[in-house]
Amino acid sequence: MATTQGAACNSCRYFDDHKLNGAAASADAGLCRFNPPVSQPDPQGHGLWPVVAGQDWCGHFTAEQTAAE
């Protein structure tokens, strides 16, 4: 059985803190890049990744890899 202790979006390898673009809704918000972006109804619209809070957890958590791993 896998443990979920310490599992949170901000420590997941698929979490993009999105600070470079300045588009995060709050200081700990980021983008979940686990799945491809969701397309928009407008044919000219860009795909969007879901915005998540750093302490969220969806069940697809995969720990970030470090140089030692």
C-alpha positions in Angstrom: 0.0 0.0 0.0 1.4 3.4 -1.0 1.7 6.1 1.5 0.3 9.6 1.0 2.3 11.2 3.8 4.0 14.3 2.4 2.1 14.0 -0.9 1.2 17.5 -2.1 1.2 19.2 -5.4 4.1 21.5 -4.5 6.4 18.5 -4.0 5.1 16.6 -7.1 7.3 16.3 -10.2 4.3 17.4 -12.4 3.8 20.7 -10.4 4.8 23.9 -12.2 5.0 26.8 -9.8 4.3 29.1 -12.7 6.1 32.0 -11.0 8.0 33.0 -14.2 4.8 33.8 -16.0 3.2 35.7 -13.0 -0.2 34.2 -13.7 -0.6 32.2 -10.5 -3.8 33.1 -8.6 -2.1 33.0 -5.3 1.5 32.7 -3.9 1.3 28.9 -3.6 -0.7 28.2 -6.8 0.7 26.4 -9.8 -0.1 24.3 -12.8 -0.6 20.5 -12.8 1.2 19.1 -15.8 0.2 15.4 -15.2 -2.2 15.4 -18.1 -2.1 17.3 -21.4 -3.7 20.8 -21.4 -7.4 21.0 -21.6 -8.6 22.4 -24.9 -11.0 25.4 -25.0 -14.3 25.6 -26.9 -13.0 28.5 -29.1 -11.0 27.1 -32.0 -8.5 29.9 -31.5 -8.2 29.2 -27.8 -5.1 27.9 -26.2 -5.0 24.7 -24.1 -4.9 25.3 -20.4 -3.4 23.2 -17.5 -5.4 23.1 -14.3 -4.5 25.6 -11.6 -3.9 23.9 -8.3 -2.8 25.0 -4.8 0.5 23.8 -3.5 -1.1 21.7 -0.7 -3.7 20.1 -3.1 -3.3 16.4 -4.0 -5.1 14.6 -6.8 -3.9 11.0 -6.3 -1.4 11.1 -9.2 1.4 12.3 -6.9 4.9 11.4 -8.0 7.7 12.8 -5.9 10.2 15.1 -7.5 13.4 13.4 -8.3 16.6 14.7 -6.8 20.1 14.4 -8.2 20.8 11.5 -5.8 17.9 9.4 -7.2 
